């Protein structure tokens, strides 16, 4: 048999054995609905489960009421449903070692897991770990020092050497609430004591990273890696503050745009050479096993990119604008990650802009009510409504979280796309619904 024929047979066998895949997505937000929406389009996916899922995933997959950190329950589901691939949406299970759990269990170690192993997940699990990684591999970031309850006074002294505003970061995971940016030195010292001594953020703030404030405009870079190779996904910019003009409290994200207009080819080249390559090479040098998404939170200071933080999964709501622009079969990409053949994949990106606007419950990000019926979803025709904090209750879609829904649209420009999202939102309503009306205002 000639070599070409043999390769064709091997390729046919590979496709046949990977064609009817059963896939599980872990998570319940807009990110996971977007993953489900994209994976449901794949010819490689026969059966799709989401745990625990939401009202949006219920329309295109089977929801299973399992907590994302209940590894034993996840194991039972994977065995019962003969699941071939698990995509981990949120950070908690990754930081707690779900990938390692699968690798170390002989009934599970054949299952593909998209997400880094525990050692690599510390890039998000510990701010100090991430800072040390960046310094070790000469990746540009803000100057910093770390402190714990035993050296609070040294923390006060370090704050006195900095110019305001002062940036305090809880070292561990704090559900997106562990970062404080303060203009007053006395307040910064008070908050440092509150975090370290009074456990303001619980275990997450037993250690606090204080860093210099970087003045610039933020954006997000998303990288896929199989541990050896990498591919850079479209850039995005999200809007964290609850109030228009980027005012008020921080949230999980009130909207996003992709691509980022100010990210020129020259700037993107700097990101790849100075940040992406050293990050992927650093993971290999430090023997940090990584198969999945690397989220790099960046800030453009002058004409140069610097790293604010790493996340070890896709962002939310950035997923809702990045994945819809990806034309490739996502499952095929995930298979390439599993087989460490990501270099054979050519990413196809929709040239149009995508934007998303997030609808939130009244009062969010502080106390808010749940259980409000969402009216008008079926009337949205020009946008994609990705469900987040929403669930089915007796046939009705009701609110179940702070961030309720992300309305994503395409346009030839981001202004066109934003306009379309706002027009679609006019079809939606629920009691005390709130959204920012200025997404993209700063671009």
C-alpha positions, 0 to 999 in steps of 0.5 A: 500500500502506498504512503498516501493510501495508508495515510488516508486509511489512518485519517478515515479511522481517526475520523470514524472513531471521533465522529460521534462524540459525547461532550460535557461542558462544566459551568452555568454562565453566558460563557458556557451557553456560548460554548454549547451554541458553538459545539452544537454546530459541530458534526463531530458532536453527537450528544452534548451535556452541560452541568449545571447549565442554564435556560439557554443550554437547556434548548440545545443540550441536556442539563445535569444538576451537578456542581462544577467542583463535585468531582465524584458526581462528575465522574459518575456522569462521565462513566454513565453517559460515556463522555469523551470530552470535558470542557471546563468553563469556570476557574474553580474546578481547574484550580482545584485540580479537575484535570489531574483528577481525570488523569489519575483515575484509570476509568477517566484518564482516556477522556479529553479535558480542555483546561490546564492541570492544577500546577498550571492553573495557579496562574489564576489561582495565585496572583503571587504565583503569576507575578513570579512567573512573569518576572521569571520569564521577563514578561512585562507587568507592573512592579509589585510586592506580596504581604501577609498578616505577619508583615502588614506594617511592611505593606504600609511602608510599601504603599507609602513608596507608591503614587496613587491610585493604590492597587490591592489584589487578594492572592487567591480566587475571590469570585472577581471581587478581590481587587481594590483600586484606591486613591487615598493612602489611609484608605489603602492601609485600612483595606490592606489590614481588612484583607490580611487581618480581618479576612475580608475575602476569606482564604483568598486574602491571607496574602495580598499583592500590592502593585503599581497602578498602570495607566492605559486602556485595557484589552484581552488576548486569548490563546489556545495551546496544546502544551507545545503549539499555540494559536491566538484568538481574536482580541476583545475588550470588556467593560467591568464597571456597573455605571456608564462612563466606567463608573461605580462598582466592578462587575463580572463584565457589562459588555464586550467588543471584538476586535479591539480597534486600537489593537493594530498589527504592530501592537498585536506583533508586540503582544505575541513577541513580548507576552504570548511566546514567553508565556507558552515557552515559560509554561514548558520551561517550568513544566506546567502542563497546559491544554486549553485557553490562556486568557491574558488581561492586558493594558496598553501603556503608551504603545506597549502592552503589559500583563495585568493578570492571567486567567486559565479559561475564557473570559465572560462576556468576552467569550460571547464575542470571540467564539461567534467570530471563530468559523472553525469547528470548535470540537476539531480544535479541541481534538487537536489540543488533545493530540498536540497537533494544534499547529495543523489547524488554521484559524478562520475568523469572521472579519465582521465585528461582534459586540455583546451587551449584558443585562443584569438584575437591579441592584447588581453587583450588590444585593439583587432579587431573583425569580423575575420572568424574562419576556421577549426572548423569542422576538430577538431575530438579529442578535444572539441572546446568550443566557447567563443567570437564567433558568427554566421554571415551569416553562418560563425563563426566569432570572437566577443570577446577577448577570442575566443575559448577553445580547451579541450582534455582528456588524461591519463595524463595532458601532453597527454591531452595538446598535443592533444589540441595543435594538434587540434589547428593546424586545426584552424585559424583566423587572428592574432590568439594567444595562449600560447604554455606552458599551464601546464609548471609549473606542 
